[in-house]
């Protein structure tokens, strides 16, 4: 297993709201046991997505519900993938939104952005 973390992604919302999207997780070979977000998943990245302006315990004031987009590109063979998930503002660091990115094995560039104006963040990770 390999830890994954991107830089925070500042984003605007659909009104007067703004926020910071934080993404961390684990690249694993699997299979995942039950209970999990995706029992049986293999060669993927388990992501924890949260909102936070002032830390995990701060209220979600002015923070937006956003569609978070995770893009990946295999640096070994060029295969790409993407997924979009609606993440409500209530998902802070204490209650992160959890998803599985089914990347397959290899070295990947992972990029996180939103469907609103945002500053994307990228990182590299090896999926065993």
Order of alpha helices (4+ residues) and beta strands (2+ residues): beta-beta-beta-beta-beta-beta-beta-beta-beta
